[in-house]
Amino acid sequence: MTVCQLVTSKIDHTRHGSPSHFLSRKGLSIWLDLDALPEAGRQATLFSVDRFNLLSFFQSDYGPNFGSKGRPRNLADYARGIAHEICPDKSVATVYLLTFPRILGVAFNPVSIYVLRDRLGHDLVYIYEVRNTFGDMHSYVGLADGDASMIEADKILHVSPFFPVEGGYRLRVRTGEADNRVSVMMRYSARGVPKLTATLRGRREKLTNLSVAKSLLATGQWPLRPLVSIHVEALRLWLKKVPFFSRPVPPQPWSRARNVPDR
């Protein structure tokens, strides 16, 4: 497997209840081996690591580097440090990241997912790094439980102004090695009632100059498209007179999630 792959996907958001709301769009992500960033940066001339390009990845956008003016920390080391806190008896062999790349130097990542694996390729730890449009960030961290990839976390970060900070998430990521399929599910519920379900379904392919150009055209991506889309949908919800909740004080950097049956 190459150290960096493109993921073209279909992303759906469903707001449950009344008023209901549905959004569907195409997405373009990267699946990146954080232990091989120099090699990833040499994989194609249209993609760079920590350097401006048509498509690029900057460590300064993530984890402890987000909002920091100092020299960026190595993200693989950062993820291993969190894993050591929650499972000190486990050894992490590889750290992958599923995220949106910068396009012409600009990006907004509502959710980035770290998948930490052992030397046999089994998932050990998941880190869901969630961001809001106010510049806040919080990570939900959970252990993989055998073949189960579902974790449950209390909602701590204020994400949408149309939902209060209460209830919790069910989170699942699957990255099939045999068929290169990628699927992500995030379901938000409060008081036992589903409020929002977001899914990403796509397929990985080798990142090359040709695949970068074709994927950008096929998915219609442009700088800050996710952020613009979020604000357009927020306007539609406001016009539907959905209640608005103000932003509370930002939380601590990360919190621990729980394992739940994967179904």
Backbone bond lengths (Angstrom), bond angles and torsions (degrees), N, CA, C in turn:
res aa  C-N    CA-C-N  psi(-1)  N-CA   C-N-CA  omega(-1)  CA-C   N-CA-C  phi
1 M - - - 1.460 - - 1.521 109.76 -
2 T 1.353 116.89 136.90 1.453 120.39 176.31 1.528 109.52 -69.66
3 V 1.332 116.00 157.95 1.465 119.69 -173.34 1.522 112.67 -77.04
4 C 1.339 117.42 -15.46 1.462 120.51 175.72 1.524 108.78 -140.19
5 Q 1.328 115.76 127.72 1.457 121.27 179.82 1.526 109.74 -125.18
6 L 1.318 115.69 151.20 1.452 122.07 172.84 1.522 109.66 -86.90
7 V 1.325 116.40 146.68 1.464 121.49 175.84 1.527 108.05 -127.08
8 T 1.324 117.13 106.69 1.462 120.45 171.81 1.522 107.24 -90.74
9 S 1.328 116.04 136.25 1.455 118.50 -169.19 1.520 112.50 -147.58
10 K 1.326 114.62 171.06 1.461 123.93 170.27 1.524 106.30 -114.48
11 I 1.332 116.71 126.19 1.453 122.48 -176.77 1.523 108.64 -115.40
12 D 1.337 116.68 123.18 1.462 122.05 -179.49 1.522 110.44 -119.64
13 H 1.336 116.55 138.55 1.465 123.13 172.55 1.526 108.05 -124.03
14 T 1.334 116.34 125.43 1.462 121.33 178.56 1.525 109.19 -121.69
15 R 1.319 116.62 118.84 1.458 121.83 173.39 1.522 107.45 -92.41
16 H 1.342 115.89 119.82 1.460 121.35 -177.67 1.533 110.53 -87.13
17 G 1.311 115.71 163.22 1.462 120.15 177.00 1.512 111.58 88.73
18 S 1.320 115.32 -158.37 1.454 121.27 -176.95 1.532 109.99 -126.70
19 P 1.348 117.51 124.08 1.470 125.52 1.08 1.522 110.92 -81.03
20 S 1.325 116.57 142.66 1.459 121.00 177.24 1.530 108.97 -81.07
21 H 1.333 114.99 162.86 1.466 119.28 -178.08 1.519 107.76 -157.56
22 F 1.329 116.42 141.40 1.466 120.67 -178.92 1.522 109.78 -136.24
23 L 1.325 115.69 137.16 1.469 123.10 177.52 1.520 108.79 -134.88
24 S 1.322 117.07 132.78 1.460 121.76 176.85 1.523 108.63 -135.43
25 R 1.327 116.31 134.60 1.459 120.14 179.00 1.524 109.85 -151.69
26 K 1.319 116.60 166.93 1.453 122.35 175.05 1.526 109.50 -87.46
27 G 1.325 116.22 148.34 1.455 120.58 -179.41 1.519 111.82 -130.75
28 L 1.324 115.54 157.33 1.463 122.30 176.16 1.523 108.13 -135.26
29 S 1.329 115.91 113.63 1.460 122.54 -178.59 1.522 109.91 -121.33
30 I 1.329 115.45 173.97 1.462 120.73 170.64 1.520 108.76 -124.49
31 W 1.324 115.27 148.45 1.467 124.18 174.88 1.522 104.77 -115.13
32 L 1.340 116.05 110.39 1.455 121.36 -164.29 1.522 111.85 -124.62
33 D 1.334 116.58 132.65 1.458 122.89 173.91 1.529 107.80 -81.84
34 L 1.337 117.03 108.47 1.463 120.67 -175.19 1.523 113.13 -71.80
35 D 1.323 117.79 -11.59 1.460 120.99 175.88 1.528 112.19 -87.09
36 A 1.324 116.83 -3.00 1.470 120.08 -176.12 1.525 110.83 -132.34
37 L 1.323 117.49 43.10 1.464 120.63 -177.09 1.533 113.33 -63.61
38 P 1.354 119.96 -42.01 1.468 118.32 177.98 1.528 112.59 -59.33
39 E 1.334 115.92 -41.12 1.468 119.68 178.93 1.533 110.77 -66.62
40 A 1.324 116.52 -39.45 1.468 120.16 178.61 1.522 110.83 -61.56
41 G 1.328 116.92 -38.50 1.454 121.14 -179.45 1.512 113.85 -67.68
42 R 1.339 116.99 -16.61 1.472 121.03 178.54 1.527 112.40 -101.72
43 Q 1.310 116.77 4.60 1.465 120.40 -171.99 1.528 112.86 -72.79
44 A 1.346 117.06 -33.47 1.463 120.76 -179.95 1.523 108.84 -153.01
45 T 1.309 117.58 148.22 1.456 119.94 -177.98 1.526 112.28 -72.65
46 L 1.334 117.80 -18.43 1.467 120.97 179.55 1.525 112.56 -91.24
47 F 1.343 117.48 4.24 1.465 121.77 179.23 1.518 109.68 -132.48
48 S 1.324 116.19 135.44 1.464 120.91 179.99 1.519 110.80 -135.37
49 V 1.337 115.41 157.65 1.460 123.21 174.00 1.526 108.02 -110.76
50 D 1.329 116.30 125.25 1.474 123.28 179.62 1.535 112.26 58.11
51 R 1.320 115.72 30.93 1.471 120.29 179.11 1.529 108.89 -154.37
52 F 1.326 117.37 142.56 1.465 122.06 -177.75 1.525 111.17 -60.59
53 N 1.347 114.74 140.16 1.455 121.00 175.69 1.527 108.18 -165.79
54 L 1.317 116.53 -179.41 1.466 119.75 174.05 1.520 109.57 -57.83
55 L 1.339 117.21 -50.26 1.465 124.29 171.00 1.520 107.84 -119.88
56 S 1.331 117.21 137.63 1.463 119.27 -179.27 1.524 110.79 -152.96
57 F 1.324 114.02 163.27 1.467 122.73 176.79 1.518 107.48 -130.82
58 F 1.338 116.14 128.65 1.451 121.66 179.15 1.525 109.55 -121.18
59 Q 1.348 116.87 123.87 1.458 119.91 177.23 1.529 111.95 -62.26
60 S 1.326 116.64 -24.64 1.463 120.49 -179.00 1.529 112.85 -65.84
61 D 1.345 117.77 -12.79 1.466 121.04 -179.19 1.525 112.91 -85.56
62 Y 1.337 118.80 -3.84 1.458 120.58 -166.92 1.530 113.04 -130.82
63 G 1.350 113.72 160.62 1.454 121.70 170.94 1.517 113.70 50.92
64 P 1.339 117.12 -134.99 1.464 121.19 -177.15 1.524 112.69 -70.12
65 N 1.328 117.00 -11.71 1.462 120.63 -179.39 1.527 112.66 -83.88
66 F 1.333 116.65 -17.88 1.456 121.60 -176.23 1.537 109.99 -64.65
67 G 1.310 116.37 117.38 1.455 121.12 -179.45 1.510 114.88 81.43
68 S 1.333 117.88 0.29 1.460 121.70 -179.38 1.523 110.25 -91.76
69 K 1.316 116.00 145.16 1.464 120.59 178.79 1.534 112.48 -99.02
70 G 1.326 116.40 -2.46 1.454 119.84 -179.30 1.515 112.14 -83.78
71 R 1.323 115.21 -176.00 1.462 120.50 178.51 1.525 109.45 -67.27
72 P 1.343 118.31 130.87 1.466 120.77 -176.57 1.522 112.91 -59.99
73 R 1.333 115.73 137.42 1.458 121.39 173.28 1.521 109.74 -78.84
74 N 1.316 115.87 152.78 1.457 121.27 175.58 1.526 109.00 -67.79
75 L 1.338 117.07 123.75 1.458 120.87 -174.19 1.520 112.94 -70.44
76 A 1.328 117.72 -32.97 1.462 119.90 177.51 1.527 110.07 -63.49
77 D 1.340 116.98 -41.44 1.465 120.88 177.48 1.522 111.23 -65.20
78 Y 1.322 116.00 -39.98 1.465 121.06 178.31 1.535 110.46 -60.08
79 A 1.344 116.88 -47.87 1.464 120.67 -179.47 1.527 111.24 -64.52
80 R 1.323 117.30 -40.20 1.471 120.25 177.52 1.529 111.42 -64.13
81 G 1.322 116.72 -34.25 1.453 120.10 178.02 1.515 111.96 -62.98
82 I 1.339 116.94 -41.81 1.467 120.39 176.65 1.520 110.17 -65.92
83 A 1.341 117.00 -42.88 1.466 120.38 179.23 1.523 111.04 -60.08
84 H 1.322 117.45 -38.99 1.466 120.77 -179.57 1.530 110.92 -64.24
85 E 1.324 117.12 -31.52 1.463 119.79 179.53 1.516 112.45 -69.64
86 I 1.336 117.89 -34.11 1.462 119.34 -175.42 1.527 113.30 -102.11
87 C 1.334 117.94 -16.86 1.474 120.14 176.27 1.535 108.68 -148.32
88 P 1.332 117.35 71.20 1.468 121.21 -174.89 1.523 114.18 -63.75
89 D 1.344 117.20 -16.57 1.461 120.57 -179.09 1.527 112.83 -87.90
90 K 1.344 117.89 -3.48 1.456 121.86 -178.13 1.528 110.53 -102.46
91 S 1.337 116.14 146.74 1.459 121.66 178.30 1.522 109.54 -109.28
92 V 1.329 116.77 122.51 1.460 122.14 -179.73 1.526 109.55 -89.18
93 A 1.331 116.26 121.72 1.465 120.58 -179.47 1.525 111.81 -92.21
94 T 1.345 117.19 -39.23 1.460 120.75 -177.52 1.527 110.51 -137.55
95 V 1.330 115.09 150.27 1.465 121.79 177.60 1.524 108.09 -128.95
96 Y 1.327 116.45 116.57 1.454 121.77 178.12 1.527 109.74 -108.60
97 L 1.322 115.37 154.87 1.463 121.14 178.02 1.520 109.33 -133.46
98 L 1.344 115.23 128.47 1.463 122.24 173.03 1.524 107.02 -104.16
99 T 1.326 117.35 118.76 1.452 120.38 -173.84 1.520 110.68 -157.63
100 F 1.342 116.26 166.74 1.454 120.77 172.24 1.522 108.73 -84.00
101 P 1.331 118.28 133.78 1.471 119.76 176.96 1.523 111.03 -78.78
102 R 1.312 116.23 164.24 1.459 119.85 167.63 1.528 108.07 -71.46
103 I 1.322 115.72 142.27 1.464 121.64 173.22 1.517 106.73 -117.25
104 L 1.325 116.40 117.18 1.472 122.35 -174.14 1.529 110.63 52.71
105 G 1.320 115.33 39.40 1.453 121.44 174.23 1.508 115.99 84.98
106 V 1.342 118.48 3.22 1.457 121.44 -174.90 1.527 110.20 -127.70
107 A 1.354 116.76 138.26 1.460 120.85 177.69 1.514 109.95 -159.59
108 F 1.329 115.54 157.49 1.460 122.61 168.62 1.516 106.95 -136.44
109 N 1.344 117.02 127.11 1.461 121.64 -176.23 1.520 110.62 -115.97
110 P 1.340 118.77 97.51 1.466 119.47 175.98 1.523 112.35 -60.56
111 V 1.344 116.39 -38.71 1.467 121.18 179.49 1.525 109.19 -144.31
112 S 1.328 116.59 130.65 1.465 122.95 170.48 1.518 107.09 -123.93
113 I 1.332 117.03 140.22 1.465 120.51 -173.06 1.525 110.07 -122.14
114 Y 1.344 115.62 121.86 1.457 122.75 172.90 1.530 107.77 -92.38
115 V 1.333 116.37 132.96 1.462 122.11 175.17 1.521 107.39 -120.69
116 L 1.325 116.14 114.02 1.467 121.90 -178.14 1.521 108.74 -102.52
117 R 1.360 116.62 131.67 1.460 121.27 -173.63 1.523 111.59 -127.57
118 D 1.337 114.73 157.67 1.457 120.03 175.98 1.524 109.67 -86.28
119 R 1.336 117.28 -177.04 1.471 120.86 -174.73 1.528 112.68 -68.94
120 L 1.349 117.07 -16.47 1.462 120.59 177.57 1.524 112.25 -91.75
121 G 1.325 115.98 -0.25 1.456 119.82 178.75 1.512 114.28 88.40
122 H 1.343 117.62 10.28 1.465 120.74 178.75 1.524 110.27 -85.27
123 D 1.323 116.39 139.09 1.460 120.77 178.24 1.529 110.26 -65.72
124 L 1.334 115.58 136.24 1.466 121.53 178.19 1.529 112.17 -113.33
125 V 1.327 116.34 -47.91 1.466 121.74 -173.13 1.522 109.38 -141.00
126 Y 1.346 115.06 143.32 1.460 121.85 173.64 1.524 108.64 -118.15
127 I 1.315 115.98 136.49 1.462 121.74 174.75 1.526 107.55 -125.06
128 Y 1.328 115.94 112.94 1.460 121.68 177.55 1.520 107.92 -98.23
129 E 1.323 116.62 106.69 1.453 122.93 -177.31 1.535 108.17 -94.49
130 V 1.331 115.56 108.09 1.466 121.76 -172.68 1.524 109.90 -106.92
131 R 1.321 115.79 137.68 1.458 121.91 179.80 1.521 110.44 -126.53
132 N 1.327 116.39 151.14 1.456 119.72 172.99 1.529 109.69 -115.05
133 T 1.311 116.02 176.18 1.467 120.37 -176.92 1.526 112.19 -80.05
134 F 1.340 117.19 -2.43 1.463 121.21 178.15 1.534 112.13 -90.60
135 G 1.335 117.27 -2.36 1.450 120.76 -179.76 1.514 114.13 92.18
136 D 1.341 117.95 13.77 1.468 122.04 178.04 1.523 109.92 -96.84
137 M 1.334 116.39 156.98 1.455 121.41 179.44 1.523 110.04 -146.02
138 H 1.334 116.07 142.53 1.465 121.92 175.95 1.519 108.24 -149.17
139 S 1.335 116.79 143.91 1.463 121.51 179.94 1.518 110.50 -113.53
140 Y 1.340 115.36 136.73 1.460 122.95 174.03 1.526 107.24 -104.17
141 V 1.327 117.12 121.15 1.464 122.64 -169.97 1.528 109.52 -116.93
142 G 1.338 116.21 127.95 1.453 120.14 -179.90 1.510 112.62 -142.07
143 L 1.333 115.29 155.27 1.463 121.98 176.52 1.513 110.90 -84.97
144 A 1.315 116.49 144.41 1.454 120.75 167.96 1.519 107.68 -74.87
145 D 1.317 116.48 144.15 1.466 121.52 -178.30 1.520 108.71 -119.91
146 G 1.332 115.80 86.84 1.456 119.68 -175.89 1.518 109.74 65.36
147 D 1.342 116.17 -126.75 1.454 120.53 178.44 1.528 112.28 -85.76
148 A 1.332 117.61 -5.84 1.459 120.86 -179.38 1.521 110.35 -78.44
149 S 1.314 115.11 137.85 1.465 119.46 -178.31 1.523 112.15 -120.81
150 M 1.329 118.01 8.34 1.458 121.95 -177.97 1.521 110.17 -90.12
151 I 1.337 115.68 131.63 1.455 120.55 173.18 1.528 108.13 -129.15
152 E 1.337 114.82 159.88 1.458 121.67 -178.60 1.518 108.56 -126.31
153 A 1.334 117.00 134.20 1.462 120.92 -175.65 1.517 110.57 -138.02
154 D 1.315 116.48 142.13 1.455 120.81 172.84 1.525 109.31 -69.24
155 K 1.317 116.60 136.24 1.462 119.85 178.25 1.525 109.48 -70.30
156 I 1.321 116.67 123.93 1.455 122.12 -178.20 1.523 111.59 -119.96
157 L 1.333 116.95 -37.36 1.465 120.90 -177.69 1.527 110.95 -89.21
158 H 1.317 116.70 134.56 1.462 122.88 172.71 1.525 107.54 -74.14
159 V 1.332 117.16 111.73 1.465 121.35 -176.22 1.531 110.39 -103.95
160 S 1.327 116.08 -66.02 1.461 120.44 179.69 1.524 109.84 -99.59
161 P 1.334 117.41 136.09 1.467 118.93 176.62 1.522 113.09 -70.27
162 F 1.341 116.46 -3.36 1.453 120.25 179.54 1.527 112.63 -99.51
163 F 1.339 116.85 8.05 1.455 122.14 173.75 1.523 109.52 -135.64
164 P 1.332 118.18 140.65 1.468 119.74 176.37 1.526 111.25 -77.58
165 V 1.328 116.86 168.10 1.469 120.90 175.98 1.527 107.39 -86.88
166 E 1.314 115.30 84.26 1.459 123.64 177.33 1.515 108.37 -155.23
167 G 1.324 117.32 166.00 1.456 120.72 -179.71 1.514 111.88 78.21
168 G 1.328 116.36 -151.58 1.457 119.43 -176.60 1.512 112.73 -165.25
169 Y 1.333 114.08 178.82 1.459 122.26 -176.81 1.528 111.04 -115.17
170 R 1.313 115.08 150.86 1.454 122.64 160.59 1.526 106.00 -113.13
171 L 1.334 115.82 127.34 1.459 121.82 -171.43 1.528 109.98 -127.06
172 R 1.321 116.54 135.49 1.476 119.93 178.90 1.513 109.64 -147.50
173 V 1.334 115.78 135.26 1.456 121.57 173.68 1.525 108.55 -129.51
174 R 1.312 116.38 137.79 1.465 121.99 176.31 1.516 108.51 -133.08
175 T 1.317 115.92 131.80 1.469 121.48 -179.92 1.525 108.01 -131.30
176 G 1.317 116.55 87.68 1.455 120.91 -176.95 1.519 112.60 -65.52
177 E 1.319 116.46 125.46 1.462 120.29 179.58 1.527 111.44 -79.68
178 A 1.329 117.30 -28.03 1.465 120.10 -176.74 1.524 112.04 -75.25
179 D 1.352 116.64 -42.49 1.469 119.52 -175.62 1.531 113.52 -111.65
180 N 1.342 117.16 2.55 1.466 122.64 178.86 1.523 113.89 62.99
181 R 1.322 117.88 18.10 1.464 120.45 177.68 1.527 110.66 -78.75
182 V 1.321 115.50 148.15 1.466 122.86 176.44 1.524 107.98 -128.73
183 S 1.327 116.88 132.30 1.457 119.69 174.50 1.522 109.30 -140.36
184 V 1.318 114.92 139.33 1.464 122.32 178.61 1.522 107.64 -131.54
185 M 1.332 116.77 136.87 1.455 121.41 175.57 1.518 108.65 -131.83
186 M 1.330 116.56 129.92 1.461 122.68 174.87 1.527 107.36 -129.52
187 R 1.343 116.76 117.70 1.469 120.45 179.92 1.527 109.18 -120.41
188 Y 1.313 115.36 124.46 1.457 121.43 178.93 1.525 109.11 -103.05
189 S 1.333 115.69 129.00 1.462 121.89 178.36 1.527 109.26 -131.53
190 A 1.319 115.79 151.82 1.464 121.51 176.39 1.522 108.35 -138.74
191 R 1.345 115.97 130.97 1.466 121.98 -179.50 1.526 111.33 55.78
192 G 1.343 115.48 36.85 1.450 121.38 176.45 1.517 115.39 78.89
193 V 1.324 117.69 6.46 1.469 121.30 -177.12 1.525 109.67 -115.91
194 P 1.346 119.44 125.05 1.460 120.82 176.71 1.528 111.38 -61.51
195 K 1.337 115.73 133.36 1.455 121.07 -179.44 1.531 112.28 -112.80
196 L 1.339 116.26 -36.75 1.460 120.04 -175.98 1.523 109.51 -152.38
197 T 1.330 116.67 136.91 1.463 122.09 173.78 1.521 108.95 -127.19
198 A 1.335 115.97 126.68 1.458 121.42 177.52 1.524 108.80 -121.48
199 T 1.316 117.21 134.08 1.465 121.30 179.64 1.519 110.15 -132.36
200 L 1.324 114.28 149.71 1.469 122.53 171.84 1.514 106.83 -130.21
201 R 1.318 116.72 126.16 1.462 121.77 178.36 1.521 108.49 -131.34
202 G 1.332 115.27 123.79 1.453 118.18 -177.77 1.507 112.93 -158.93
203 R 1.309 115.15 -168.33 1.462 121.22 -177.80 1.524 109.09 -140.12
204 R 1.334 115.63 139.64 1.458 120.94 178.47 1.531 110.55 -85.16
205 E 1.336 115.01 147.70 1.454 120.90 172.74 1.519 108.50 -146.46
206 K 1.299 116.77 160.15 1.454 121.18 -178.00 1.525 110.54 -61.50
207 L 1.324 115.81 135.17 1.464 120.41 176.85 1.524 109.07 -81.69
208 T 1.321 115.96 114.71 1.467 123.36 176.35 1.525 107.10 -135.30
209 N 1.321 116.97 170.64 1.462 119.65 175.84 1.527 111.45 -57.55
210 L 1.330 116.48 -42.22 1.458 120.32 -179.31 1.521 111.67 -66.63
211 S 1.343 117.64 -44.63 1.462 120.06 -178.43 1.527 111.81 -67.69
212 V 1.346 117.48 -32.78 1.468 120.43 176.04 1.527 109.85 -62.57
213 A 1.322 117.04 -50.21 1.463 121.51 -178.18 1.529 111.11 -63.11
214 K 1.329 116.90 -46.17 1.462 120.95 -178.12 1.528 111.03 -65.13
215 S 1.343 117.46 -40.75 1.459 120.76 -177.27 1.525 112.02 -69.29
216 L 1.328 116.90 -38.36 1.463 120.14 177.23 1.528 110.96 -62.48
217 L 1.328 116.61 -41.14 1.461 120.38 179.40 1.528 111.10 -70.93
218 A 1.334 116.68 -42.02 1.460 120.62 -175.88 1.530 112.49 -67.90
219 T 1.326 116.92 -33.59 1.464 120.51 -177.08 1.527 112.97 -98.21
220 G 1.335 116.91 -6.85 1.457 120.38 178.68 1.516 113.51 63.76
221 Q 1.321 116.80 36.45 1.465 120.57 -177.20 1.522 111.44 -79.82
222 W 1.329 115.90 147.60 1.450 122.98 173.87 1.519 107.42 -153.00
223 P 1.333 118.47 162.70 1.462 120.54 -175.43 1.526 112.81 -54.95
224 L 1.348 115.37 134.31 1.464 123.77 176.82 1.530 113.95 64.69
225 R 1.324 117.97 19.99 1.466 118.40 178.26 1.532 111.83 -58.24
226 P 1.368 120.55 -45.60 1.468 118.87 179.02 1.529 113.01 -58.27
227 L 1.335 116.77 -41.09 1.461 120.16 -178.35 1.528 110.98 -67.03
228 V 1.332 116.87 -43.44 1.458 120.47 178.21 1.523 109.85 -62.54
229 S 1.341 116.53 -42.67 1.466 121.06 -179.83 1.525 110.80 -60.98
230 I 1.334 117.06 -41.47 1.466 121.19 179.28 1.528 110.73 -60.42
231 H 1.321 116.95 -43.95 1.459 119.91 -178.03 1.528 112.15 -71.53
232 V 1.315 117.40 -33.84 1.458 120.20 175.98 1.528 110.11 -64.19
233 E 1.349 116.12 -44.89 1.472 119.24 179.25 1.521 111.16 -67.52
234 A 1.345 117.31 -33.61 1.467 120.27 176.44 1.523 110.52 -62.13
235 L 1.318 117.23 -40.51 1.458 120.93 177.45 1.524 110.94 -62.30
236 R 1.329 116.55 -41.78 1.461 119.87 179.09 1.521 111.13 -63.93
237 L 1.340 117.60 -40.25 1.458 120.62 177.43 1.524 111.09 -65.64
238 W 1.330 116.49 -39.65 1.465 120.72 178.34 1.523 110.57 -62.12
239 L 1.346 116.81 -40.46 1.454 121.02 178.25 1.528 111.79 -66.93
240 K 1.351 116.33 -25.34 1.462 120.44 175.34 1.525 111.95 -81.95
241 K 1.354 116.06 1.37 1.468 123.24 178.74 1.529 112.46 64.67
242 V 1.353 115.99 36.30 1.463 120.19 174.10 1.530 108.27 -71.40
243 P 1.348 118.89 135.78 1.474 121.07 -178.93 1.522 112.25 -56.73
244 F 1.335 115.87 145.71 1.462 123.31 -176.37 1.525 109.20 -111.48
245 F 1.360 117.02 135.36 1.468 122.58 -179.57 1.525 108.83 -118.61
246 S 1.314 117.44 132.47 1.460 121.78 -178.06 1.519 111.42 -75.73
247 R 1.311 116.29 159.82 1.458 122.99 -176.70 1.530 111.32 -77.50
248 P 1.360 117.20 125.70 1.461 119.91 175.45 1.527 111.52 -84.68
249 V 1.321 116.94 -177.48 1.460 121.84 177.40 1.528 109.34 -64.77
250 P 1.355 119.44 132.98 1.471 121.48 179.77 1.528 111.83 -58.75
251 P 1.352 118.02 148.14 1.460 122.30 -176.55 1.523 113.21 -87.43
252 Q 1.350 115.69 -175.53 1.456 122.80 174.86 1.538 109.47 -66.22
253 P 1.363 117.68 166.42 1.477 119.74 -172.64 1.525 115.28 -61.34
254 W 1.349 119.05 -38.66 1.455 118.90 -178.76 1.512 111.24 -152.65
255 S 1.333 115.65 160.12 1.456 121.82 179.86 1.519 109.06 -138.68
256 R 1.324 115.97 160.50 1.464 122.37 -174.88 1.514 110.63 -90.72
257 A 1.315 116.75 135.01 1.457 123.13 176.99 1.523 109.48 -100.88
258 R 1.350 115.82 171.05 1.458 122.78 -178.20 1.536 110.19 -116.54
259 N 1.332 115.68 153.10 1.462 119.99 174.60 1.514 109.97 -82.41
260 V 1.327 116.37 140.77 1.455 122.39 177.12 1.525 107.91 -136.87
261 P 1.343 118.01 161.45 1.467 119.82 178.02 1.521 111.78 -57.26
262 D 1.311 116.72 135.03 1.462 123.08 -177.04 1.526 109.38 -87.60
263 R 1.337 115.44 101.13 1.469 119.69 -179.09 1.514 110.51 -149.29
